[in-house]
Amino acid sequence: MNRRIHLSTMFAALLLTAAPALGQAVGQKFTPPVSPRMAFNFNSDWKFIRQAKVGDQLPGFFAPAFDDSPWANVSLPHT
C-alpha cells in the first residue's frame, strides 16, 4: 500500500512538472523542417518496342543518332 501511494505521488509530481511544457507545445503550430529533397518528373520521353525474344537487341540502339521514331511513346509504369 505504501509503495502504491509513493508511485502515485511521483506520477502526480511528474505531471505537474511537465504540464507547462505540454501546454506550450499544444498551442504551437507544427512547422515541418526544410527538406533538401527535390521533385523530379522522370515520366517523359520513354520509348518502347516489343522484341521477338528476350535478349534480342537492335544493332546501334545505344547510339545518339539511332532512329527510334517507329517506337511507341509510353509513360511509366508500363507493362
Phi, psi and omega per residue, in radians:
M1 nan -0.763 -3.117
N2 -1.112 -0.665 3.142
R3 -1.166 -0.675 3.119
R4 -1.087 -0.709 3.110
I5 -1.144 -0.709 -3.121
H6 -1.116 -0.781 3.136
L7 -1.142 -0.703 3.125
S8 -1.174 -0.594 3.088
T9 -1.166 -0.725 3.118
M10 -1.147 -0.696 3.122
F11 -1.116 -0.750 3.118
A12 -1.101 -0.716 3.126
A13 -1.131 -0.678 3.111
L14 -1.116 -0.763 3.115
L15 -1.102 -0.735 3.137
L16 -1.145 -0.586 3.125
T17 -1.273 -0.683 -3.066
A18 -1.497 -0.270 -3.053
A19 -0.991 -0.815 -3.141
P20 -1.066 -0.719 3.135
A21 -1.152 -0.682 3.119
L22 -1.155 -0.660 3.125
G23 -1.124 -0.677 3.110
Q24 -1.193 -0.691 -3.123
A25 -1.174 -0.597 -3.134
V26 -1.214 -0.601 -3.090
G27 -1.356 -0.259 -3.088
Q28 -1.601 2.533 3.084
K29 -1.501 2.369 -3.135
F30 -1.255 2.286 3.047
T31 -2.092 2.044 -3.127
P32 -1.168 2.623 3.120
P33 -1.182 2.715 3.108
V34 -1.190 2.334 -3.094
S35 -1.920 2.444 3.094
P36 -1.412 0.019 -3.114
R37 -1.219 2.645 3.079
M38 -2.231 2.577 3.053
A39 -1.585 2.300 -3.123
F40 -2.363 2.152 3.128
N41 -1.549 1.884 3.119
F42 -1.779 0.390 -3.044
N43 -1.753 0.622 3.123
S44 -2.279 2.687 3.046
D45 1.101 0.581 3.024
W46 -1.592 2.468 -3.141
K47 -2.116 2.656 -3.127
F48 -2.506 2.413 2.986
I49 -2.486 2.341 -3.134
R50 -1.389 2.271 3.106
Q51 -1.619 2.733 3.133
A52 -1.174 -0.751 -3.132
K53 -2.405 2.717 3.048
V54 -1.115 2.324 -3.141
G55 1.692 -0.225 3.064
D56 -1.148 2.405 3.118
Q57 -2.266 2.576 3.058
L58 -1.593 2.269 -3.115
P59 -1.095 2.311 3.084
G60 1.387 0.188 -3.070
F61 -1.146 -0.320 -3.120
F62 -1.526 -0.156 -3.118
A63 -1.332 2.484 3.136
P64 -1.051 -0.499 -3.106
A65 -1.528 0.096 -3.108
F66 -1.110 2.365 -3.127
D67 -1.508 1.840 3.116
D68 -1.862 0.371 -3.112
S69 -1.102 -0.556 3.094
P70 -1.339 -0.147 -3.138
W71 -1.299 2.619 3.133
A72 -1.397 2.442 2.993
N73 -1.380 2.269 -3.137
V74 -2.302 2.815 3.013
S75 -2.015 2.825 -3.093
L76 -1.724 2.564 -0.092
P77 -1.289 2.650 -3.112
H78 -2.219 2.453 -3.081
T79 -1.380 nan nan
